[in-house]
Amino acid sequence: MATVTVAHENSAQIDIYYEDHGSGQAVVLIHGYPLDGRSWEKQEHALLHAGFRVIAYDRRGFGRSGMPSGGYDYDTFAADLDGLLKHLQLEGVVLVGHAMGTGEITRYLSTYGSARVSKAVLLSAIPPFLLKAFDNPDGVDQSVFDRIKTAVLNDRPAFIRRYIDDFYDVGIEARCRASEQTRLSSFNVGVSASPIATLACVDTWLTDFRADLPQIDVPVLLVHGDGDRLLPYRATAARLPGLIKDVELVTIRDGPHSIAWSYPEEVNAALLSFLTR
């Protein structure tokens, strides 16, 4: 079991679990909520076959990483990522994030710079700013997030089940490309996450990345489904080309939040084309 210790809480280490496979240029995969690093299996196969080194890790509070009572904010998540990159002595790495993982990449690049990073890939992006505000009228109303937090507190497993349904577009039969077994597997991963992290990360979704984005100075690939029920396309991906210097946007028609799993041919083709040119 490969881990790197990023901090301590009282007498316990806070360890980040990772898997490191293959050789060649390193690609670091950063998963979405509420899953773990193994949610990238359809990309890992393609990347290894194409000759890349693939590193996938579990965010603190999820998967096999430590489950502390705090540190569920993007400054800490970016610091955890920095600790992993330094531990593995990575240079020229490509950072690939899904959903919450796109926030890690954005905050990492604005805080630590691109000395270790050559490119970045944002799938189902959470930036620039989800919360509706006077200067962000296209955002999502605060009441939506308040209801989510109440649902997590009242019945976390039931909330995870509904979230996974939205993740895979359950209820829209023409668009749901995930089997019952896939959805059950994702539910099991999600319900095994830290209850503290599951709740705390909801506030993390409201992070304002608008000041971070202009500081990104590496090429960026942005892939987003315009049918995403969790991170609406108009509030997220559609706004990013005006905020990132060097960005290529690939829109997957009717694509759900789970584009990495549900549309692997399209996602992998865009990913490998971006990485190899």
DADAGI-V215098 format. One record per pair of residues at least 6 apart in sequence whose C-alpha atoms are under 8 Angstrom apart, sorted by the first residue. I is the first residue (numbers start at 1). GAP is how many residues later the second one is. Records with the same first field share a line. If there is no record, write none. Layout:
I: GAP / GAP
//
This chain:
1: 16
2: 15 / 16 / 17
3: 12 / 13 / 14 / 15 / 62
4: 11 / 12 / 13 / 79 / 80 / 83
5: 8 / 9 / 10 / 11
6: 7 / 8 / 9 / 10 / 74 / 77
7: 6 / 7 / 8
8: 6
9: 59
13: 53
14: 46 / 51 / 52 / 53 / 54
15: 45 / 50 / 51
16: 41 / 42 / 43 / 44 / 48 / 49 / 50 / 64 / 68
17: 40 / 41 / 47 / 48 / 49
18: 19 / 37 / 38 / 39 / 40
19: 35 / 36 / 37 / 38
20: 33 / 34 / 35 / 36
21: 27 / 32 / 33 / 34
22: 26 / 29 / 30 / 31 / 32
23: 28 / 29 / 30 / 31
24: 27 / 28 / 29
25: 26 / 27 / 28 / 67 / 68 / 69
26: 26 / 27 / 28 / 29 / 64 / 66 / 67 / 68
27: 25 / 26 / 27 / 28 / 66 / 67 / 68 / 69
28: 26 / 27 / 28 / 29 / 65 / 66 / 67 / 68
29: 8 / 11 / 25 / 26 / 27 / 28 / 66 / 67 / 68
30: 7 / 26 / 27 / 28 / 29 / 65 / 66 / 67 / 68 / 71 / 72 / 74
31: 6 / 8 / 9 / 26 / 27 / 28 / 66 / 67 / 68 / 69 / 70
32: 65 / 66 / 67 / 68 / 69
33: 66 / 67 / 157
34: 28 / 155 / 156 / 159 / 164
35: 27 / 28 / 151 / 154 / 155
36: 21 / 22 / 23 / 26 / 27 / 153
37: 19 / 20 / 21 / 26
38: 18
39: 222
40: 16 / 220 / 221
42: 218 / 219 / 222
43: 217 / 221 / 225
44: 10
46: 222
47: 6 / 7 / 225
48: 6
50: 222
58: 6 / 7
59: 6 / 18
60: 6 / 7 / 8 / 12 / 17
61: 6 / 7 / 132 / 133 / 135 / 136 / 137
62: 128 / 130 / 131 / 132 / 135
63: 126 / 129 / 130
67: 127 / 130
69: 127 / 128
70: 127
71: 6
72: 125 / 128 / 129 / 132
73: 128 / 131
74: 29 / 30 / 33 / 130 / 133
75: 32 / 33
77: 27
78: 26 / 27 / 29 / 30
79: 29
81: 23 / 27
82: 26 / 30
85: 31
90: 26
91: 24 / 25 / 26
92: 23 / 24 / 25 / 26
93: 23 / 24 / 25 / 26
94: 23 / 24 / 25 / 26 / 27
95: 10 / 22 / 24 / 25 / 26
96: 6 / 9 / 24 / 25 / 26 / 27
97: 6 / 7 / 8 / 24 / 25 / 26
98: 24 / 25 / 26 / 27
99: 23 / 24 / 25 / 26 / 27 / 132
100: 25 / 26 / 105
101: 21
102: 19 / 20 / 21 / 22 / 23 / 24 / 25
103: 22 / 23 / 24 / 106
105: 15
106: 21 / 103 / 106 / 107 / 110
107: 102 / 105
109: 103 / 106 / 107
110: 102 / 103 / 105 / 106
113: 103
114: 102 / 103 / 104
117: 101
118: 100 / 101
119: 99 / 100 / 101 / 156
120: 98 / 99 / 100 / 101
121: 99 / 100 / 101 / 102 / 150
122: 98 / 99 / 100 / 101
123: 99 / 100 / 101 / 136 / 137
124: 98 / 99 / 100 / 101 / 104 / 107 / 113 / 133 / 135
125: 97 / 98 / 99 / 106 / 111 / 112
126: 79 / 105 / 110
127: 81 / 82 / 83 / 109 / 110 / 113
128: 80 / 81 / 82 / 85 / 108 / 111 / 112
129: 7 / 10 / 77 / 78 / 79 / 80 / 81 / 106 / 107
130: 9 / 10 / 75 / 76 / 77 / 78 / 105 / 106
131: 8 / 9 / 10 / 11 / 75
132: 6 / 7 / 8 / 9 / 10
133: 6
138: 96 / 97
139: 96
140: 95
145: 57 / 58
148: 11 / 54
149: 50 / 53
151: 8
152: 7 / 8 / 46 / 47
153: 46
156: 35 / 39
157: 34
160: 27 / 30 / 31
161: 26
164: 19 / 22 / 23
165: 6 / 18
166: 63 / 64 / 91
167: 61 / 62 / 63 / 89 / 90 / 91
168: 8 / 9 / 10 / 15 / 88 / 89 / 90 / 94
169: 6 / 7 / 60 / 87 / 88
170: 6
175: 79 / 80 / 81
176: 86
177: 85
178: 83 / 84
210: 33
213: 30 / 31
214: 29 / 30 / 31
215: 29
216: 28 / 29
217: 28 / 29
218: 28
219: 27 / 28
220: 24 / 26 / 27 / 28
221: 26 / 27 / 28 / 29 / 50 / 53
222: 15 / 25 / 26 / 27 / 28
223: 14 / 26 / 27 / 28 / 29 / 44
224: 9 / 13 / 25 / 26 / 27 / 28 / 31 / 33 / 35
225: 8 / 26 / 27 / 28 / 29 / 30 / 31 / 32 / 34
226: 6 / 7 / 8 / 25 / 26 / 27 / 28 / 29 / 30
227: 6 / 26 / 27 / 28 / 29 / 30
228: 26 / 27 / 28 / 29
229: 27 / 28
230: 27
231: 26
237: 12
241: 6 / 7 / 8
250: 20
252: 14
255: 7 / 8
256: 6
259: 8
260: 7
//
